[in-house]
Amino acid sequence: MGNSALKTAGIHHITCFVKDAQRNVDFYAGVLGLRLVKKTINFDAPEVYHLYFGNEKGSPGTIITFFPYEFSYQGRIGGGQVGITTYAVPTGAIEFWKARLSSFNISYRESTRFSENYIEFLDHEGLQLEIVEREDGALNTWSFGGIPTDKAIKGFGGAVLYSTASIKTMQVLEDVLGLEKAGQDGGFIRYKAEGDLGNFIDVNAEPMETGIPGAGTVHHIAWRAKDFEEHDAWRSHVESSGFHPTPVIDRQYFHAIYFREHGGILFEIATDPPGFANDEHEDHLGEALMLPLWFENSRAEIEKNLPSIQVRELDSIKQ
């Protein structure tokens, strides 16, 4: 049993490094059919986009985000990172996804873990993804690129964490984040959070060699806090658990704290509110470049330095 009085509902978002912004949009919107819910910049490096993809609203548990920087080094997936990002689709949808990936010449591998069938594949830059059927979680009402809503990705099924110190990572999941241990299958130990998306977290049982950050790797995984008040409690809880969380940072669409757990993975805790309709109407999410107020004076210069991107329906994709 988890010993934490606070319990996260699961994953809020996962953030990754890539090189090519348009290929990123083509893959996650064009192939996977996710909605580009926010087009902004890396607040710490305004010459780089920060792109967010999710369901129709960008609900917590559905959001994958990217820093596409064309001059970044290629990373190597390994310990201290999210190794695999898991997407959940409705029951009966996996054959649709096999056919869709094949139609874009994306090779996949079938596997079984914890009695569930997965299809595993790579995105255009080598990030490891997988799709699994799950009953839980609301349907994604965003339909794009010929993907019907009863086949569309609902959000995260969860993630596979690659730890350099597995026992310590599992202690954090259980004793700090409040997840429950749900079993072991071969080289993986499963934990479950209380939410209905982004709630199954698998950890490598044996420690893994450290990966190298860079394009094609995950930068951090963010866990959900239900509101600002609980977020403050999370910060105190993380600190009293022996970690060194950052101050609370306003990311416009959520508040964030960050800390690195002892298996090397950068953890964030992010608030569910205010969400992506904070500065855009829900019908027009992701259409305009949204900047925080302190960058508005530099908008012309920022826009000039960013590559042009567009969400487009694809017939095929160049791998």
Secondary structure, DSSP 8 states (H G I E B T S, - for coil): ----SS---SEEEEEEEES-HHHHHIIIIIIT--EEEEEEEETTEEEEEEEEEESTT--TTSEEEEEE-TT--B-B--BTEEEEEEEEE-TT-HHHHHHHHHHTT---EEEEETTEEEEEEE-TT--EEEEEE-S-S-------TT--TTTS--EEEEEEEE-SSHHHHHHIIIIIS--EEEEEETTEEEEE-SSSSS-EEEEESS---B-B-SBTEEEEEEEEESSHHHHHHHHHHHHHTT------EE-SSEEEEEEE-TTS-EEEEEEEEE-GGGSS-GGGTTSSB---GGGGGGHHHHHHHS--------S----
